[in-house]
Amino acid sequence: MAVPSGMKRRTLFVAGISLLAAPMILKESAALAASGDNTNMDATPQPQFNQFKLGSFKFTVFKDGATIAEKPYETFGTNQKPETVQELLAKNFLPGDKFVNSYAPTLIDTGSDVILVDTGFGEGGRARGSGLLRDGLKAAGYSPDDITVVALTHLHGDHIGGLLEGGAPAFKNARYVIGQIEYDFWTDKAREGTPAEGGHKAVLANVVPIAEKATFIGDGGTIASGITAMLAPGHTQGHMVFHVESEGKRLVATGDTANHYILSLQKPDWEVRFDMDKAQAAATRRKVFGMIAAEKIAFVGYHMPFPSVGFVETYEDGYRFVPKTYQFDL
């Protein structure tokens, strides 16, 4: 999901800490929560990550940052009346005038490969409190040099911004896996002078410099052993989701197939401002989350509430998000 342009926003700095955070930070956060003191909300946010196992694979989900945006009905349910969107939010105990958008790059350690799915904003986002992946990697015990594969669900700025650091590849030992349709669309000079020109320039700046180390794949392409891609278009022309399987256990990295855990899942047919082909995006949501619900498998969604992992079940005319708790720890 692209960052809303022209939309008033401020960076959300969350005092919550990952499962492996230092006790001193937990103590300080608890004290602030108890006192109601939020004077340190503009301090540098602590790295947040969440780890769990699926079969023999170890997952680490990072919080690259989060923003608060206004008027959710201008982003989600754009083919509905604003009050209809607000009513659904209120029904789910959420405010109708603002929403939180967070970003969740995910690391999959298979034992033979260390695979990063999407990269966050990178250095370009740090002025507004995003681009926290590098700090998260360090806190979780990884280095950018440990990453052997970078797989991109699509080429919006919040997914590719971390590919470069200081003008050089941020993950110098990695190979890259990119959808051919997606790459061809965004690098085409036909994007110049259109609403997609900004994305075109971002891809030229961030993706083209690493393209010589990239493998370009289509529907069914292999990313690494146990991980395959499926074309899931609509949000962008070449948007992909990744199927992960280890020891008979399964998870889908759904990227931006759904961008809000209520508005995109409970109402999958509602139009989303940043979906390029809105009808196709709705059909893809039905296809992907219908499969996830029917087969009772887990998913990690890039914009789901952190730690961005859970399940869905059918609910009314859509799906209900069920966040993970302890099922992966047993």
C-alpha positions, -999 to +999 in steps of 0.1 A: +000+000+000+015+034-009+018+061+016-012+085+013-001+116-005-018+149+003-033+133+034-025+148+067-005+124+088+018+121+117+042+094+127+029+070+153+056+061+178+045+031+198+060+025+232+052-013+230+081-036+228+088-069+211+088-102+229+125-101+232+129-065+243+151-055+272+136-056+307+146-020+314+126-008+284+096-028+296+099-013+330+101+023+316+071+016+293+051+003+321+059+033+343+049+057+315+017+038+309+008+039+346+015+076+349-002+086+317+030+105+308+034+107+270+060+134+269+086+110+254+064+100+224+087+118+200+117+099+213+134+074+189+112+043+188+126+010+200+129-018+174+098-040+175+098-076+162+080-108+168+093-143+162+077-177+158+083-210+141+063-227+114+076-263+109+113-259+108+112-223+095+118-194+119+098-162+111+107-127+123+081-100+116+094-064+120+076-032+125+092-008+100+070+020+113+034+032+115+014+063+106-019+078+117-039+090+087-072+109+087-105+102+070-103+064+065-133+066+041-111+085+016-088+054+014-112+024+021-147+020+009-143+048-016-174+035-034-194+037-002-209+067+017-185+080+044-210+073+071-212+037+060-175+032+064-176+050+098-205+028+110-185-003+102-155+011+121-177+020+151-192-015+151-156-028+155-147-004+183-125+018+160-127+056+155-143+068+123-120+098+117-085+082+118-068+050+112-033+034+118-013+020+089+017-001+099+044-018+078+057-053+084+087-067+065+091-104+073+122-126+076+120-163+069+150-183+081+148-217+065+181-230+078+197-228+043+184-193+033+175-161+051+147-146+031+134-110+035+099-104+022+097-067+014+121-040+028+101-012+044+109+025+037+146+024+044+166+055+050+141+077+032+115+070+059+136+077+090+129+114+092+092+105+099+099+075+122+098+047+097+127+027+081+132+008+113+140-026+097+178-023+101+175-016+138+150-045+140+174-069+123+201-061+148+178-064+178+166-098+165+202-111+161+205-106+123+227-085+101+217-072+066+247-093+054+229-124+066+201-121+041+205-143+011+172-136-007+151-105-009+116-113-023+093-084-033+055-088-033+053-056-055+071-024-061+054+003-041+077+026-022+070+012+013+081-022+001+112-012-019+126+018+000+150-003+020+167-019-010+195+007-010+214+022+019+237+052+012+234+046-025+246+010-022+227-023-020+215-027+016+218-065+015+251-070-003+250-109-001+214-112-013+199-122-046+165-107-055+132-122-066+108-099-084+077-104-104+083-099-141+049-083-148+054-059-119+089-049-130+080-044-166+050-022-157+069+002-134+101+005-156+081+012-187+086+048-199+048+049-206+044+056-169+059+091-174+033+118-173+007+096-157-003+092-120+021+063-119+051+085-126+061+087-090+062+050-086+081+047-119+108+070-106+110+051-073+116+019-091+142+034-113+160+047-082+157+017-059+151-014-080+169-010-113+203-007-096+199-042-082+182-057-112+213-075-124+212-097-093+175-104-097+155-134-109+122-123-125+094-148-119+057-153-128+028-172-113+041-204-096+077-192-096+100-206-069+116-182-044+134-208-023+128-243-012+093-244+003+083-209-009+065-203-041+048-172-056+012-168-068+001-139-090-025-118-070-031-087-092-053-057-086-034-037-060-008-035-087-007-053-121+020-077-109+013-080-072+022-114-058+016-135-027+040-161-014+031-196-002+053-210+025+053-246+036+075-264+061+069-298+076+033-298+064+025-264+080+016-235+058+015-197+057+008-171+030+026-138+029-003-117+014+015-084+009-011-057+001-039-080-009-058-066+021-047-033+037-070-030+067-080-058+090-116-046+092-123-025+060-105-048+036-115-081+051-150-077+064-159-059+032-135-073+005-156-058-023-152-023-011-129-002-033-095+009-020-080+041-032-045+026-038-057-004-057-049+002-094-076-022-107-103-020-081-125-048-094-096-071-099-083-063-064-116-072-049-117-105-068-082-113-056-091-106-020-120-131-023-097-157-040-068-154-016-087-150+017-113-175+007-085-200+003-069-190+036-102-193+054-112-226+038-079-243+044-074-228+079-039-216+072-020-186+086-011-155+069+011-125+074-003-092+060+020-063+054-005-038+068-023-059+094-020-048+130+014-057+144+027-084+146+006-087+114+001-125+116-032-144+120-060-163+104-094-155+088-127-171+091-158-164+070-180-137+085-212-122+071-203-114+034-165-113+041-139-125+066-130-119+102-094-114+112-082-136+141-047-125+153-022-151+164-017-157+200+003-188+213-005-214+187+030-212+171+047-215+205+035-250+214 
